[in-house]
Amino acid sequence: MDPPSTTEAVAALSQRWADVVLDDEEEEIFEPVEEGGNGQLIVAVRTWRLIGRFLTTKLVKMEFMSQVMASVWQPVKGVQVSELQPGLFLFVFYHETDIQLVLEGGPRSFENHTFVCKQIEDGVIPVSVPLDTVDMWIQVHDLPLGYTSDLILEQVGNFMGTFIKIDDRFVNAPWKTFYRIRVSISVLKPLKWCMKLMKRDKTTCWVNFKYERLHNFCYFCGMMEHLHKYCLKARDASIPVDQYPYCENLCARFRKGPRKVGASWLLDKNGNPMVESSSDDRPN
């Protein structure tokens, strides 16, 4: 048998050395020691962190966005913002109630682009967190009598996404115009605007949905990441906007706006009151 060549011998030796190094690396575990120079443990400042992005393909300027979001949230102990990747941001809060208000009061937006976020804990790689759902309050309209139990509302929530909770502020009311449920909605799927409900007698009826704090979405395909004027499917369809499957009625509207603080005392040029006096017009 011929002796192995020099090249083969070097390759065999390299492979053996690689196996030894690999075994050593697998056995060694690095455990950092969090101590100061005097041997005492360092007390870290407690923080709460969000990773988030906005549903838009446009460039989001961090400086301006930070100013806007901070003015909306008004965190009592401030917030620190940094951009980890283009369009991916880390928000660090210094009081637990600040992050709770952000999570429970949303979804928020920047320039009408929905903010999708998740709270992250120690040990998590921020850029690996999937940002594909947003928690929203949804109004369930036109539910028939006998089909408004908590169990049925939970099933409705799971039909739309992932059920979170029910608004129980008027739990003892015999009848409501609509029922509010909080649902985790996928931003990768079209919004649902209605549901065909089969009743116990096997007849059916339509149940309609309205979304609170719903920002930009496509009237043609129902996606939240773009408007219909930028939708390829809408352009290919070549039909009028008023024939699109979706419309602004999907947004829950509130009767809120500027109060006519002094209007009830003002007179027009003929000496007549400009508006009817109402207790709602009086300043608080």
N, C-alpha and C positions, 0 to 999 in steps of 0.2 A: 504494500500500500504506500503511495507517494505521500511525503509529508505535506501538510497544508502550506499554501503560499503565504507570503508575508501579508498580503491584503486580507486574506481570509482570517489570519491569526489576529490582525488588528481589529477586524470587525467583531470577532468572537469576544475579544477582550473588552471592547467598547460596550457590547451588549451586556456582559457580566457586570461591568461597572455601573451601567444604567440601572440594572436590576437592584444592585446594592444601594444606590442613591435613592431609588424609588422606595425601597423598603424602609430606609432611614427616614424619609420624608413622611411616610404614612404613620410612623410610630411617634414622631415628634409633634407635640401640640403646643402652640403658643398661647400663653395666658397672660394678658397684660396685668400689671400691678398698678392700681390707681392710688398712689400715695404721693404725698408731697416730700420735699427734701428733708423735712424734720421727722419723717416717719408717720405723720398723721394723715388720715384719709382726707382727700379733697371733697368738699361738699359742693356738688354741682347745683347750679340754679335750675329749678324745676321748670320745664317747658312742655308745651303741647304743640304738636306739629301736624300740618296739613300738606299733602301733595295735591296739586291741582292743575287743570288746564282749562282753556276756554274753547267752546265748540265753534271754531272758525279756522279758516286757512290763512287769514290775514296775519300780518306781523303784529304782535302785541308788544308795545313798548313798556318795559317793566317800570320805568320811573313814573310815567303817567298813570299806568294801571294801579301801581301801589298807592298813589295818592288818592285815587278814586275809591278803591276798595277800603282803605283805612277810614275814609270819611264816612262810608256807608256803615261799616262795622263799629266804628268808634270803640276800639278795645280799651278797657280801663287801664291796662298796663302795657299797651302798645303791641305792635306786631313787627316782625322783621321779615323781609321778603328777599328772596334770591332766586335767580334763574338757573336751574340745573342743566337744562337743555333748551334749545329754541322752542318756546311755547310751553315749557314745563316748569312750574314754579313751586318753591317751598315756602310755606308760611309758618313762622314760629311765633307762638303766643306765650305769654308769661302769666296768664291767669286762666284757670279752668273754665270759668263762666264765659270767657271771650270765645273760646273755640266751640262751646256748647251753643251759643247764640248763632254762630255761623252755620253749624251743622243743622240745627233745628229750625232756623228761620229761612233756609234756602228753598229753592235754588236762587242764588244771586247771579248777577250778570255784569259784564263790562261791555259797554257799547252795544247792549242788547244781545250779546253772545253768552249763552249759558255757561256758568262756572261748574265744572265737574271736579269733585274733590273727594279725598279719603283721608281719614285720620291715620297716622302711622306711629308705630311704637319703636322703642329701641330694638336694634338687631335687624331691622328691615332695610333693604336696599331701595331707596326711594324710586329710582327709575324703573324698578321692576314691578311696581304696584299697578295693577290694571285700573284704568280710569274709564269705565264703560257703562256706568250706571249713575243716575241722579235721583235723589229722593225728592218727591213732589207731593203736595196736597192735591187730591183729585176730587172733584165734585161728581157724585153719581146722581143723575137726574132721571126722573120718570120710573122709579122703582114702584111696582104695584104694592098695594096693601098685602101684608102677609109675607113679604119677601124682603124685609128690612132688618132681619136679625143680625147680630154680630157675626154669627157663623156664615151667613150668606154674604155679608159685606167682606169678610175675610177671603171668601172664595172669589169674589169679584176682584179684589186686590191682586190675588194670585193669577187671575185671568189676564190682568193688565201687566203684571210684572212680578215683583215679590212684595207681599203684604208686610207692612210695618206696624201700623196701629190705626185705631179709629178715633175720630174727634168725638169725645164723650161729653162735651160741654152742655149739650141739651139732651142728655140720655133719656130723660123721662117725658120728653115731648111726644104726644100721641101721633103727630104727623109732622113731617118736615118737607120743605120744598125740594131739598136735596140732602145727601149724606156725604160727609167728608171722610176720606180715608187717605192715609199716607202710604205711598207705594214707591218702591225702588224700580225706576223705569230704565230699561236698556236704551242707550243712545245709539245703538247699532241696529235698531229695528224701527219701523214706522210707528208713529203714535196711533193708538186705538181711539177712535172717536165714538164708537157705539158698540153695543153687544146685543145679540138676539137671545132673549131669555125665554126658555121653555117653562111654562107654569105647570102646576100639578095636574091640570085637566088636559095637558098636552097642547094647549094653544100657546102662541108665542107673542111676545111684544118686544119693542125696541127700548133699550136702556141707553141713555146718552151720557157722555163724559165731557167735563170741562176741566181744564188744567189751570191751577193757580200759579202765578209767576212763570208762565210760559213765555219764553222769549223767541228769538228767531227760529222759524221752522218753515219747511217747504210745503206750500199749499198743494203741490202735485203729488209728491211721494211720501209726505209725512215725516221726513227725517229732520232732526234738530240741528244738523251740522251745516245747513245751507238754506238759502232762500230760493223760491221757485225760479227767479230770473237767472240763477246760476245752475239750474238743474238740467242736465243733459236729457233726461227722460221727458221733462216738460217741453223742452225745445223740439225734441223729435215728435212729440204728440201733436203739436201745431193746433191746439184748441184754445179757445178763449179762457182767460183766468177764471171767469165766473162759472166755468164748467169743470174746474178742478175738483177732486174729491174732498179737499180740505178748504177751510176758510178761517177767518178770524174768530168765528163763533166758538172755536175750540178753546179760546182763552176765556177764563172766568173773569168777568168784569166786576169791579167794585164801585160803589157810589162814593168815591172819595175824590177830593179835589180842593182847589183853593176856596176857602170860606169867604163869603161876602161880608167881611167883618163890619163895615160901616154902612152897607147898602140899605139897611132897614131905616136909617135915619136920614138918608139922602133924598132930595127931591129933584125931579127933572125940571126943565125950563118952564113948565106949566104949573109948577108947584105941587105935582102929584108924587107920591112915593114911588121910587124907582123899582122896588120889589115888594112883595107881600111880606109883612113882618112875620118872622118865624123864630121859634126858640133855637133852631139850629143855626141861625145867623148871628146869634149873640156871642161875643167873645168870651172865652173861658177865663 
